Amino acid sequence: MAVLVVADHDNSAIVPIVLNTVTAAAAISGDVHVLVAGEGSGSGAAVEAAKIAGVSKVIAADSAAYAHQLAESIAPLVVGLAGGYSHILFPSNTSGKNIAPRVAALLDVAQISDIVEVVSEDTFVRPIYAGNAMATVQSSDSVKVITVRGTAFAAAEAEGGTAAVEAVDAAEDPGLSSFVGQELTKSERPELTAARVIISGGRGLQSGENFEIIEKVADKLGAAVGASRAAVDAGYKPNDYQVGQTGKVVAPELYIAVGISGAIQHLAGMKDSKVIVAINKDEEAPIFTVADYGLVGDLFKIVPELDEELEKQGITAR
């Protein structure tokens, strides 16, 4: 049977992690459908989804009830479509983690969370114990509800697909929730989960103001800025900067950890990065156990020196 991917989007464009989720779906079945539920999505995100390589059909549900991706509204729609699918996949991000459990509960099946490998149609690998062990999980449920860790799968090509777009009627809105408002952090830097380079700061920076020294380097490298849980809990940065098991899981080409000791929950969110550089004054810090390159010393001296060296090389803020 076909596999359904529930897309996360902003009504005009698909969120990049959906491409990784499509790759996971293609490893299960050659018939991949994408659901785009939103307001005005038929002319925006749905058209973009139809161009994704490997997608055979896009299902567009256009309704004001789906404008803000409220899980209570979208879950009944997904459940209504579930009969035609053997698997329903969600990206393992804020939206997917919000909708998937509701869908699984309504279908009375066990959700399989955060998969990093598809072994077969009914068997998957997922991390447990903060990523320190991998569990192979086999499901006998008739419909398998799964969230996909995007960093574990290559992104499908965003262009090249020619999927048909099929409109479906909106499901009845249960009226369990309503959108009140949102406060979004605005930044010209890349989004954490999509960035090729990330520089994260920890409690060693001592204050939110001191993040400026790593932000200067980040701007020169075109990098995203992250933070450890300790830094977020201390109020140095908002929650959406947090990298780790309880924050965002990332796997950039280069991850620079500045003043981060390397608690287990932080390592679980970044240890799959291609190259890891750690800067810390404590040579016994756990971060050095996963680092490819380590600098033991005062970050308030090392990071400005790095910034100056980038200036000398003619690398300026992008």
WOZI-V580450 format. One record per residue. PHI is phi in radians with two decimals (NA if undefined). OMEGA is omega in radians with two decimals (* if undefined). Layout:
phi = (PHI/PHI)
omega = (OMEGA/OMEGA)
This chain:
phi = (NA/-1.29/-1.97/-1.84/-1.84/-1.58/-1.43/-1.69/-2.84/-1.99/1.37/-2.17/-2.50/-1.37/-1.24/-0.90/-1.08/-1.09/-1.09/-1.19/-1.17/-1.10/-1.07/-1.10/-1.11/-1.16/-1.29/-1.64/-2.61/-1.43/-1.94/-1.92/-1.92/-2.13/-1.67/-2.07/-1.91/-3.00/-1.85/1.29/-1.25/-1.09/-1.83/-2.12/-1.10/-1.14/-1.12/-1.14/-1.11/-1.16/-1.52/-1.21/-1.10/1.68/-1.58/-1.69/-2.68/-2.02/-1.82/-1.90/-2.01/-1.86/-2.80/-1.08/-1.16/-1.79/-1.01/-2.01/0.96/-1.22/-1.04/-1.13/-1.56/-1.39/-0.96/-1.07/-1.11/-1.11/-1.07/-1.15/-1.63/-1.06/-1.03/-1.65/-2.37/-1.58/-2.41/-2.19/-1.94/-2.20/-1.15/-1.50/-2.19/-0.98/-1.17/-1.10/-1.21/-1.48/-1.49/-0.97/-1.07/-1.20/-1.12/-1.06/-1.15/-1.17/-1.53/1.02/-2.23/-1.55/-1.27/-1.91/-1.76/1.06/-1.19/-2.09/-2.75/-1.80/-1.52/-2.74/-1.09/-2.10/-2.26/-2.46/-1.95/-2.45/-1.35/-2.36/0.91/0.99/1.46/-1.42/-2.58/-2.01/-1.86/-1.68/-2.01/-1.98/-2.09/-1.84/-1.10/-1.16/-2.16/-1.76/-1.75/-2.35/-1.86/-2.01/-1.30/-1.07/-1.20/-1.56/-2.20/-1.15/-1.34/-1.17/-1.14/-1.33/-2.15/1.98/-1.46/-2.37/-1.20/-1.34/-1.85/-1.99/-1.48/-2.23/-1.29/-1.21/-1.33/-1.12/-1.33/-1.22/1.17/-1.45/-2.63/-2.51/-1.42/-1.79/3.01/-2.62/-2.08/-1.88/-1.35/-1.69/-2.65/-1.49/-1.39/-1.09/-1.27/-0.90/-1.28/-1.93/-1.33/-1.41/-2.28/-2.31/-2.05/-1.99/-1.97/-2.08/-1.11/-1.07/-1.30/1.32/-2.88/-1.14/-1.09/-1.28/-1.10/-1.03/-1.21/-1.49/-1.16/-1.10/-1.18/-1.03/-1.14/-1.26/-1.62/1.13/-1.74/-1.50/-1.97/-2.12/-2.64/-1.37/-1.08/-1.07/-1.20/-1.20/-1.09/-1.42/1.49/-1.23/-2.48/-1.19/-1.04/-1.27/-1.58/-1.26/-1.87/2.63/-1.02/-1.73/-2.13/-1.82/-1.63/-2.23/-2.63/-1.29/-1.22/-2.42/-2.15/-1.94/-1.79/-2.00/1.17/-1.97/-1.24/1.81/-1.08/-0.93/-1.17/-1.31/-1.04/-1.10/-1.68/-2.49/-1.22/-1.55/-1.05/-1.13/-2.28/-2.08/-2.03/-2.07/-2.15/-2.74/-1.38/-1.69/-1.18/-1.66/-1.08/-1.02/-1.02/-1.24/-1.26/-1.95/-1.34/-1.41/-2.35/-2.23/-2.09/-1.68/2.93/-1.38/-1.07/-1.25/-1.81/-1.21/-1.15/-1.06/-1.14/-1.10/-1.06/-1.13/-1.14/-1.11/-1.08/-1.10/-1.45/1.36/-1.64/-2.02/-0.98/-1.51)
omega = (-3.14/3.08/-3.14/3.02/3.11/-3.00/2.96/-3.06/3.12/-3.12/3.09/-3.10/3.11/3.05/-3.04/-3.10/3.09/3.13/3.10/3.13/3.08/3.09/3.10/3.13/-3.13/3.09/3.12/-3.07/3.09/-3.12/-3.05/3.06/3.12/3.07/3.06/-3.14/-3.12/3.08/-3.08/-3.06/-3.12/-3.11/-3.09/-3.05/-3.13/3.11/3.11/3.13/-3.12/-3.13/-3.11/3.14/3.11/3.12/-3.11/3.12/3.03/3.10/-3.09/3.07/-3.03/-3.14/3.08/-3.13/-3.10/-3.03/-3.06/3.04/3.11/-3.06/-3.11/3.13/-3.06/-3.10/3.12/3.10/-3.13/3.13/3.12/3.14/-2.96/-3.09/-3.10/-3.04/3.08/-3.12/3.03/-3.05/3.08/2.97/-3.12/3.06/-3.07/-3.12/-3.11/-3.14/3.12/-3.05/-3.01/-3.13/3.13/3.11/3.14/-3.13/-3.14/3.11/-3.11/3.07/3.13/3.09/3.03/-2.95/2.88/-3.09/3.11/3.13/3.02/3.13/3.09/-3.10/-3.10/-3.05/-3.03/3.10/3.12/3.13/3.02/-3.14/3.10/3.09/-3.13/3.08/3.11/3.12/3.03/-2.99/3.08/-3.09/3.08/3.13/-3.12/3.04/-3.10/3.14/-2.94/2.92/-3.00/3.03/-3.02/-3.08/-3.10/-3.09/3.08/3.12/3.03/3.10/-3.11/3.14/3.07/3.13/3.13/-3.09/3.05/3.10/-3.11/3.14/3.06/3.13/3.09/3.05/3.11/-3.13/-3.12/3.11/-3.10/-3.13/3.10/-3.12/-3.14/-3.13/3.11/3.06/-3.07/3.06/-3.12/-3.14/3.06/3.12/3.12/3.06/-3.01/-3.02/-3.13/-3.04/3.06/3.14/3.11/3.00/-3.11/3.11/3.13/-3.11/3.12/3.09/2.97/3.10/3.08/3.14/-3.11/3.04/-3.13/-3.10/3.07/3.10/3.09/3.11/3.14/-3.13/3.11/-3.10/-3.07/-3.03/2.98/3.11/3.10/-3.14/3.05/3.11/-3.14/3.13/3.13/3.14/3.12/3.11/-3.12/-3.12/3.11/-3.10/-3.06/3.04/-2.96/3.05/3.13/-3.11/3.13/3.07/-3.14/3.09/-3.05/3.07/-3.12/3.07/3.12/3.09/3.14/-3.13/-3.07/3.12/3.13/-3.08/3.12/3.06/-3.07/-3.08/3.08/3.14/-3.14/-3.09/-3.08/-3.01/3.09/3.08/-3.08/3.10/-3.13/3.08/-3.13/3.07/-3.08/-3.12/-3.13/-3.09/3.11/-3.10/-3.12/-3.12/-3.11/3.13/3.13/-3.07/3.01/3.10/3.14/3.07/3.11/-3.12/-3.10/-3.11/-3.12/3.03/-3.05/-3.07/3.05/3.09/3.08/3.11/3.13/3.14/3.08/3.08/-3.13/3.14/3.12/3.13/-3.10/-3.11/-3.12/*)
